[in-house]
Amino acid sequence: MTLSYEFLITRADEAATEAHEASLDNVRQRALRSEAAWRVMAARTRNMEREREKARLEQERRKIAEQRDQAPPALAKFT
């Protein structure tokens, strides 16, 4: 199961709310650790999404360049 950035941030926000509302110190600390972990996972997910998009764009760029290089000379000047 792939976790989305939005899902992870929502869980982090819920943990932050739990920490803010906690009356017991150990509960507050647990919620803060949970919030930090969710935010790290969200950041990693966002970075992975960005890297995938960069790779997709690079693959598309290479494909276009390859098609251009293989075009007949008469058509090459129009691409």
N, CA, C and O of each residue as an XYZ file, in Angstrom:
316
protein
N       0.841     -1.183      0.000
C       0.000      0.000      0.000
C       0.884      1.243      0.000
O       1.755      1.398      0.856
N       0.655      2.112     -0.953
C       1.391      3.360     -1.042
C       0.667      4.417     -0.226
O      -0.541      4.610     -0.360
N       1.415      5.085      0.608
C       0.837      6.141      1.436
C       1.027      7.474      0.732
O       2.121      7.779      0.258
N      -0.030      8.265      0.662
C       0.060      9.559      0.005
C       0.578     10.619      0.985
O       0.482     10.471      2.204
N       1.118     11.667      0.418
C       1.604     12.787      1.217
C       0.477     13.352      2.084
O       0.677     13.640      3.264
N      -0.694     13.504      1.493
C      -1.831     14.073      2.221
C      -2.211     13.211      3.424
O      -2.485     13.730      4.506
N      -2.226     11.893      3.228
C      -2.537     10.978      4.324
C      -1.518     11.144      5.456
O      -1.888     11.238      6.627
N      -0.252     11.177      5.098
C       0.808     11.262      6.103
C       0.763     12.586      6.865
O       0.944     12.605      8.083
N       0.527     13.676      6.167
C       0.433     14.982      6.827
C      -0.787     15.037      7.740
O      -0.734     15.628      8.819
N      -1.875     14.427      7.311
C      -3.072     14.377      8.162
C      -2.770     13.646      9.463
O      -3.159     14.102     10.538
N      -2.077     12.513      9.368
C      -1.712     11.765     10.585
C      -0.785     12.603     11.463
O      -0.923     12.595     12.686
N       0.156     13.325     10.857
C       1.066     14.175     11.635
C       0.291     15.268     12.355
O       0.550     15.553     13.525
N      -0.653     15.876     11.661
C      -1.464     16.933     12.282
C      -2.307     16.379     13.432
O      -2.473     17.036     14.459
N      -2.835     15.172     13.254
C      -3.609     14.544     14.332
C      -2.724     14.278     15.549
O      -3.145     14.480     16.687
N      -1.508     13.826     15.301
C      -0.584     13.565     16.411
C      -0.218     14.873     17.114
O      -0.097     14.906     18.339
N      -0.042     15.949     16.345
C       0.266     17.256     16.944
C      -0.886     17.734     17.817
O      -0.668     18.275     18.900
N      -2.100     17.534     17.347
C      -3.281     17.904     18.138
C      -3.344     17.083     19.421
O      -3.623     17.605     20.500
N      -3.079     15.787     19.280
C      -3.073     14.915     20.464
C      -2.027     15.389     21.476
O      -2.292     15.412     22.678
N      -0.851     15.763     20.997
C       0.199     16.240     21.895
C      -0.221     17.531     22.591
O       0.006     17.703     23.788
N      -0.829     18.427     21.836
C      -1.268     19.710     22.397
C      -2.340     19.516     23.470
O      -2.375     20.247     24.460
N      -3.207     18.532     23.269
C      -4.319     18.308     24.196
C      -3.974     17.363     25.346
O      -4.756     17.222     26.286
N      -2.829     16.726     25.280
C      -2.458     15.728     26.297
C      -2.194     16.398     27.643
O      -1.555     17.447     27.722
N      -2.697     15.770     28.686
C      -2.435     16.287     30.034
C      -1.269     15.540     30.682
O      -0.633     16.056     31.601
N      -0.996     14.355     30.216
C       0.116     13.574     30.751
C       1.364     13.773     29.892
O       1.304     13.739     28.663
N       2.484     13.980     30.562
C       3.730     14.253     29.851
C       4.135     13.097     28.941
O       4.575     13.325     27.814
N       3.993     11.855     29.418
C       4.406     10.716     28.589
C       3.529     10.578     27.342
O       4.014     10.166     26.288
N       2.250     10.917     27.453
C       1.346     10.881     26.298
C       1.740     11.984     25.314
O       1.760     11.765     24.102
N       2.050     13.164     25.839
C       2.487     14.277     25.004
C       3.763     13.912     24.251
O       3.868     14.150     23.048
N       4.719     13.341     24.952
C       5.990     12.962     24.318
C       5.790     11.899     23.243
O       6.402     11.965     22.178
N       4.938     10.927     23.522
C       4.654      9.883     22.528
C       4.026     10.492     21.283
O       4.393     10.141     20.162
N       3.079     11.403     21.481
C       2.409     12.038     20.345
C       3.388     12.898     19.542
O       3.312     12.940     18.314
N       4.293     13.574     20.220
C       5.297     14.383     19.518
C       6.248     13.505     18.702
O       6.629     13.864     17.588
N       6.624     12.364     19.257
C       7.470     11.420     18.493
C       6.715     10.898     17.287
O       7.276     10.762     16.200
N       5.446     10.610     17.485
C       4.610     10.135     16.390
C       4.491     11.212     15.309
O       4.619     10.919     14.121
N       4.252     12.422     15.713
C       4.164     13.528     14.749
C       5.452     13.643     13.938
O       5.414     13.773     12.714
N       6.585     13.594     14.622
C       7.871     13.701     13.925
C       8.046     12.572     12.912
O       8.506     12.801     11.793
N       7.681     11.364     13.304
C       7.820     10.217     12.397
C       6.914     10.378     11.170
O       7.344     10.113     10.047
N       5.671     10.808     11.377
C       4.758     11.015     10.248
C       5.292     12.088      9.313
O       5.200     11.954      8.092
N       5.847     13.147      9.877
C       6.372     14.238      9.031
C       7.596     13.784      8.233
O       7.765     14.179      7.079
N       8.439     12.966      8.834
C       9.587     12.418      8.094
C       9.096     11.553      6.938
O       9.603     11.654      5.821
N       8.112     10.708      7.211
C       7.564      9.860      6.145
C       6.937     10.710      5.042
O       7.072     10.394      3.860
N       6.253     11.789      5.426
C       5.635     12.677      4.436
C       6.703     13.340      3.571
O       6.552     13.424      2.352
N       7.772     13.806      4.192
C       8.861     14.440      3.437
C       9.503     13.451      2.468
O       9.790     13.796      1.322
N       9.725     12.236      2.926
C      10.303     11.214      2.045
C       9.374     10.915      0.874
O       9.824     10.762     -0.262
N       8.086     10.835      1.155
C       7.109     10.566      0.102
C       7.105     11.695     -0.916
O       7.096     11.444     -2.121
N       7.113     12.925     -0.446
C       7.124     14.075     -1.366
C       8.399     14.073     -2.208
O       8.348     14.316     -3.413
N       9.538     13.800     -1.578
C      10.796     13.751     -2.330
C      10.762     12.642     -3.379
O      11.224     12.830     -4.505
N      10.220     11.500     -3.009
C      10.135     10.378     -3.944
C       9.227     10.752     -5.123
O       9.538     10.428     -6.269
N       8.115     11.425     -4.850
C       7.214     11.850     -5.922
C       7.928     12.813     -6.863
O       7.775     12.718     -8.081
N       8.698     13.727     -6.314
C       9.449     14.684     -7.146
C      10.490     13.971     -8.001
O      10.640     14.275     -9.185
N      11.202     13.031     -7.410
C      12.222     12.283     -8.156
C      11.589     11.446     -9.266
O      12.140     11.351    -10.362
N      10.457     10.852     -8.991
C       9.753     10.079    -10.030
C       9.343     10.977    -11.181
O       9.473     10.596    -12.344
N       8.847     12.170    -10.869
C       8.443     13.102    -11.909
C       9.653     13.560    -12.725
O       9.574     13.657    -13.949
N      10.763     13.841    -12.058
C      11.983     14.221    -12.777
C      12.435     13.095    -13.699
O      12.822     13.345    -14.840
N      12.388     11.866    -13.216
C      12.790     10.716    -14.034
C      11.847     10.551    -15.214
O      12.292     10.254    -16.322
N      10.560     10.737    -14.993
C       9.587     10.625    -16.082
C       9.848     11.679    -17.154
O       9.821     11.377    -18.347
N      10.102     12.914    -16.726
C      10.381     13.994    -17.675
C      11.673     13.733    -18.446
O      11.744     13.987    -19.649
N      12.677     13.234    -17.766
C      13.947     12.923    -18.426
C      13.756     11.805    -19.449
O      14.299     11.874    -20.551
N      12.996     10.789    -19.095
C      12.723      9.689    -20.018
C      11.964     10.210    -21.240
O      12.252      9.809    -22.367
N      11.009     11.087    -21.022
C      10.249     11.675    -22.125
C      11.166     12.518    -23.013
O      11.072     12.461    -24.239
N      12.053     13.299    -22.392
C      12.991     14.130    -23.150
C      13.891     13.262    -24.022
O      14.122     13.576    -25.190
N      14.402     12.166    -23.450
C      15.260     11.258    -24.209
C      14.510     10.622    -25.375
O      15.055     10.470    -26.468
N      13.266     10.255    -25.132
C      12.455      9.635    -26.183
C      12.252     10.610    -27.333
O      12.370     10.226    -28.497
N      11.951     11.859    -27.024
C      11.757     12.878    -28.055
C      13.057     13.109    -28.815
O      13.047     13.215    -30.041
N      14.169     13.188    -28.104
C      15.469     13.393    -28.756
C      15.808     12.216    -29.657
O      16.333     12.403    -30.754
N      15.514     11.021    -29.206
C      15.784      9.828    -30.010
C      14.926      9.828    -31.271
O      15.418      9.507    -32.352
N      13.664     10.180    -31.144
C      12.785     10.247    -32.311
C      13.261     11.314    -33.287
O      13.218     11.110    -34.500
N      13.712     12.443    -32.767
C      14.217     13.530    -33.606
C      15.461     13.079    -34.357
O      15.619     13.374    -35.542
N      16.354     12.356    -33.658
C      17.592     11.892    -34.278
C      17.333     10.837    -35.343
O      18.131     10.679    -36.267
N      16.226     10.114    -35.222
C      15.910      9.059    -36.179
C      14.996      9.550    -37.307
O      14.687      8.779    -38.215
N      14.562     10.797    -37.272
C      13.671     11.332    -38.308
C      14.434     11.470    -39.620
O      15.631     11.758    -39.609
N      13.756     11.269    -40.754
C      14.412     11.464    -42.052
C      14.907     12.918    -42.159
O      14.301     13.817    -41.575
N      15.989     13.152    -42.891
C      16.572     14.496    -42.983
C      15.579     15.571    -43.433
O      15.646     16.705    -42.959
N      14.680     15.238    -44.322
C      13.705     16.224    -44.790
C      12.775     16.688    -43.674
O      12.313     17.829    -43.682
N      12.500     15.803    -42.712
C      11.606     16.153    -41.605
C      12.376     16.686    -40.407
O      11.794     17.354    -39.552
N      13.651     16.410    -40.329
C      14.433     16.779    -39.155
C      14.454     18.287    -38.935
O      14.465     18.742    -37.791
N      14.461     19.077    -40.026
C      14.532     20.535    -39.854
C      13.244     21.120    -39.282
O      13.241     22.264    -38.829
N      12.145     20.356    -39.294
C      10.876     20.835    -38.773
C      10.644     20.442    -37.318
O       9.662     20.872    -36.713
N      11.531     19.634    -36.752
C      11.336     19.203    -35.368
C      12.207     19.957    -34.437
O      12.171     19.721    -33.230
